[in-house]
Amino acid sequence: MRLRYVKAALGEIEKSPYVVHDPFGAKGKWNDLFGNNNPLHLEIGTGKGRFLMDLAGLNPDISYVGMEKYSSVLYRAIQKMEDEPLPNLFFVNEDAVRLDEIFGENEVDRIYLNFSDPWPKKRHALRRLTSERFLPLYEKTLSPGSHIEFKTDNEGLFDYSVESLRENSWNILQMTRDLHNDPVMLRGNTMSEYEAKFSAMGNPIYKLIAAPGS
């Protein structure tokens, strides 16, 4: 995916009150940052922010963090927050490879992976957010009994993810290959910008919910 460079992005991110500027210093202390003991949910690859902002608006008793490594993309989410501030949502401009440097052990109660880059070339497989490179990080930061929720329109990435999870001893709790025609898994569904776009094109949306094996 080729991203359009936004010259003002880094400067705006650096001064934004909606961004945690020292996420490494927040490790193990995210509840203190939010000022409560609410559950902590994390989206990795938050994009332009629609999904997480909608969730945060619907669930004021949950604290949300959106992690996005591309500054030009995160800048768009910040612009949305300026129009509609939410007290239970912060953003982080970091790469998920540093997840365990930012969140303490068992500190996160849910992780969302929405329409991640599929990295289709085999040599790039470890960059996929459902690869064996990232799954141990999720397992380390998730609290007991918690899970990840993964959505994509890419069948190849979905098949890879199912295999990767099973090979790494994760339990797939629910799964569908056509979310918008699955009345059970569709219940309460919140869409990202990409989901709205791809579903409008008639593409099936794939979703799974998985938890680390005991």
Buried (B, 14 or more C-beta within 10 A) or exposed (E): EEEEEBEEBBEBBEEBEBBBEEBEEBBEEBBEBBEBEBBBBBBBBBBBBBBBBBBBEEBEEBBBBBBBBBBBBBBBBBBBBEEEEBEBBBBBBBEBEBBBEBBBEBBBBBBBBBBBBBBEEEEEBEBBBBBEBBBEBBBBBBEEEBBBBBBBBBEEBBEBBBEBBEEBEBEBEEBBBEBBEBEEBBEEEBBBBBBEEBBEEEBBBBBBBBBBEE
